[in-house]
Amino acid sequence: MGKKEELRLLAEQIRVAALEEFAALGFGHVGGALSLVETLAVLYGGAMRVDPARPEWAERDRLVVSKGHAGPAVYATLALKGYFPREELLTLNKPGTRLPSHCDRLKTPGIDMTTGSLGQGMSTACGLALGQRMDGARARTFLVLGDGECDEGQVWEGALFAPHYKLDNLIAFCDNNGQQLDGYVKKVLDTGDLAAKFAAFGWYTQTVDGHDVEALDAAVARALAQEGAPSMIVLKTVKGKGCPFVEGREFNHHVQFTKAEMDGALTSARAVLEAAEAAVRGGAQAWV
């Protein structure tokens, strides 16, 4: 199995598992979770140094998903990698669950930072990266921001902080899907050219197709090779990627859906997953 096929397979497995979570709950942050699927596949498919058997391993890389409402996609990834049983995904956001709607490091094995209050993940990731540096650790910190989240002033305080302390062990992503809770980012508060803005603050920046696992994997490798500056990878993504009743809707931050809509989305996603599995086996050339 080639690495590209391996990562695409993992991405489609995450997409299906995340949709199954939402199906069990009946509503949720489908859009912001699915736009992040390929990034999670690349990170947990080899880019991050982690050990599912030891989620508290001191030398592990950390992931801060500042857009904490993407938690269901992260949970799907962690379950597939063996942090906890996959059937637990069906307890998403239900009473007594370890999987709340937003990431909580005190509840879920494998979650490194509690998030959900937008903008604050940048600060905590900077703190983690600086702490790793001061401890002389080999570990790196990965951060995921949303483009709408970049309306928050706290993001730009961190954008100043990280280059000042030359935090080259901080690799950030911005999920640039062009949408936020109240509509299109350009209408609410246009963030403009995010790569140019972070570059002006002293970051090493790249812009890639956030659904192209091969391009993403190469971008992460280039970021990890940088010295003396933090990295920002701007992801051009589609909010709700792979979910027909979410893609293309202006208000798709937190959605409710009918059983028929979700059944259709799952059928479509499982077909893509089957194609991925066939491609891995070498028996199919076509991807949906």
LUMNUTOR-500033 format. One line per field, with one value per residue (C-alpha): residue in one letter; x, y, z. Coordinates in steps of 0.1 Angstrom, whole numbers, always signed. Layout:
N
type [A	...]
x [X	...]
y [Y	...]
z [Z	...]
// end
This chain:
288
type [M	G	K	K	E	E	L	R	L	L	A	E	Q	I	R	V	A	A	L	E	E	F	A	A	L	G	F	G	H	V	G	G	A	L	S	L	V	E	T	L	A	V	L	Y	G	G	A	M	R	V	D	P	A	R	P	E	W	A	E	R	D	R	L	V	V	S	K	G	H	A	G	P	A	V	Y	A	T	L	A	L	K	G	Y	F	P	R	E	E	L	L	T	L	N	K	P	G	T	R	L	P	S	H	C	D	R	L	K	T	P	G	I	D	M	T	T	G	S	L	G	Q	G	M	S	T	A	C	G	L	A	L	G	Q	R	M	D	G	A	R	A	R	T	F	L	V	L	G	D	G	E	C	D	E	G	Q	V	W	E	G	A	L	F	A	P	H	Y	K	L	D	N	L	I	A	F	C	D	N	N	G	Q	Q	L	D	G	Y	V	K	K	V	L	D	T	G	D	L	A	A	K	F	A	A	F	G	W	Y	T	Q	T	V	D	G	H	D	V	E	A	L	D	A	A	V	A	R	A	L	A	Q	E	G	A	P	S	M	I	V	L	K	T	V	K	G	K	G	C	P	F	V	E	G	R	E	F	N	H	H	V	Q	F	T	K	A	E	M	D	G	A	L	T	S	A	R	A	V	L	E	A	A	E	A	A	V	R	G	G	A	Q	A	W	V]
x [+0	+14	+14	-11	-36	-31	-38	-68	-82	-78	-95	-125	-127	-127	-154	-177	-171	-178	-210	-220	-215	-238	-263	-266	-270	-293	-276	-242	-212	-211	-195	-165	-157	-157	-136	-108	-108	-78	-57	-64	-56	-22	-14	-24	-13	+23	+32	+26	+47	+20	+13	-24	-14	+1	-20	-2	+33	+54	+74	+43	+35	+5	-26	-46	-79	-88	-120	-132	-165	-146	-143	-164	-138	-110	-129	-134	-97	-87	-111	-98	-63	-72	-74	-108	-135	-151	-186	-181	-184	-222	-223	-213	-226	-250	-254	-223	-202	-165	-171	-186	-195	-162	-128	-121	-87	-101	-126	-113	-82	-59	-73	-43	-61	-96	-110	-141	-137	-125	-91	-77	-62	-35	-24	-24	-5	+21	+25	+28	+54	+74	+72	+85	+114	+123	+122	+145	+119	+118	+80	+62	+28	+3	-25	-57	-75	-106	-106	-137	-118	-91	-116	-106	-79	-62	-52	-30	-14	-2	+8	+32	+43	+54	+79	+93	+103	+113	+88	+98	+82	+48	+30	-4	-31	-59	-91	-99	-133	-147	-176	-184	-214	-230	-224	-196	-164	-161	-195	-190	-154	-131	-98	-83	-51	-43	-10	+3	-9	+9	+40	+41	+42	+72	+57	+68	+36	+21	-13	-25	-57	-69	-85	-54	-36	-5	-1	-9	+17	+43	+34	+38	+72	+84	+70	+88	+121	+119	+142	+138	+102	+67	+48	+13	-4	-35	-60	-83	-112	-150	-171	-190	-169	-185	-219	-244	-269	-242	-220	-230	-253	-246	-255	-240	-221	-245	-271	-301	-310	-336	-329	-332	-306	-281	-288	-280	-248	-237	-244	-224	-195	-194	-192	-162	-146	-152	-135	-106	-104	-105	-77	-56	-61	-51	-85	-99	-86	-115	-122	-155]
y [+0	+34	+62	+83	+55	+47	+83	+85	+54	+67	+100	+82	+60	+91	+107	+77	+73	+110	+108	+78	+99	+126	+101	+87	+122	+137	+171	+187	+206	+185	+212	+222	+186	+172	+200	+188	+150	+149	+170	+146	+116	+131	+140	+106	+87	+93	+130	+131	+111	+96	+62	+53	+28	+57	+88	+105	+97	+128	+129	+128	+155	+176	+186	+217	+219	+254	+252	+227	+221	+199	+174	+147	+143	+142	+115	+95	+96	+87	+57	+44	+47	+27	+53	+40	+16	+27	+19	+47	+72	+66	+82	+116	+145	+122	+121	+104	+104	+109	+127	+161	+183	+203	+188	+183	+170	+159	+135	+120	+99	+115	+150	+173	+206	+216	+240	+257	+293	+305	+322	+307	+276	+298	+310	+275	+261	+288	+279	+242	+248	+272	+247	+219	+242	+251	+214	+205	+180	+167	+169	+194	+211	+211	+237	+239	+273	+282	+311	+326	+322	+345	+373	+370	+394	+368	+349	+378	+381	+346	+353	+379	+357	+326	+342	+363	+331	+313	+285	+262	+233	+249	+239	+255	+249	+273	+256	+282	+270	+305	+300	+307	+305	+336	+330	+336	+350	+376	+390	+388	+401	+394	+379	+384	+367	+347	+333	+368	+381	+353	+357	+394	+384	+362	+328	+303	+299	+276	+273	+238	+220	+208	+177	+165	+142	+140	+178	+181	+155	+172	+206	+192	+177	+211	+228	+203	+210	+247	+262	+295	+303	+288	+274	+282	+259	+275	+248	+255	+234	+229	+231	+198	+181	+148	+155	+165	+182	+204	+214	+246	+258	+293	+284	+250	+255	+235	+216	+194	+168	+142	+105	+103	+131	+114	+79	+94	+110	+78	+58	+82	+83	+45	+42	+65	+44	+12	+27	+36	+1	-13	+11	-1	-37	-27	-38	-4	+27	+50	+73	+89]
z [+0	-10	+16	-5	-6	+31	+40	+17	+32	+67	+57	+43	+74	+96	+75	+78	+115	+121	+101	+122	+153	+140	+129	+164	+179	+153	+149	+154	+139	+108	+85	+106	+115	+79	+65	+88	+80	+56	+80	+108	+85	+77	+113	+128	+97	+105	+109	+147	+172	+193	+210	+214	+241	+261	+256	+284	+271	+280	+248	+225	+200	+211	+190	+199	+179	+187	+167	+194	+177	+152	+181	+165	+137	+162	+182	+151	+144	+179	+180	+147	+160	+191	+219	+229	+215	+182	+196	+221	+192	+193	+227	+213	+234	+253	+291	+308	+276	+274	+241	+246	+216	+221	+229	+267	+277	+311	+296	+264	+260	+234	+237	+246	+252	+261	+234	+222	+232	+199	+197	+229	+212	+197	+231	+247	+217	+220	+257	+250	+223	+245	+274	+251	+241	+277	+287	+258	+245	+210	+209	+186	+190	+162	+161	+141	+137	+118	+93	+110	+143	+130	+136	+172	+184	+206	+175	+164	+198	+194	+158	+173	+201	+183	+158	+186	+205	+173	+180	+150	+170	+164	+132	+127	+102	+93	+80	+54	+43	+40	+63	+100	+123	+110	+73	+49	+64	+37	+47	+85	+87	+59	+69	+35	+25	+56	+43	+36	+70	+89	+67	+76	+113	+106	+101	+74	+54	+28	+11	+1	-9	+24	+9	-9	+15	-6	-8	+29	+38	+18	+33	+68	+60	+47	+79	+101	+83	+90	+116	+135	+128	+134	+104	+92	+66	+52	+41	+12	+22	+17	+49	+52	+26	+16	+32	+4	+28	+43	+14	-2	+26	+39	+75	+81	+114	+136	+117	+122	+96	+87	+89	+51	+46	+69	+54	+20	+32	+48	+17	-3	+21	+25	-13	-14	+15	-4	-34	-12	+2	-34	-45	-16	-26	-62	-75	-85	-102	-98	-69	-64]
// end
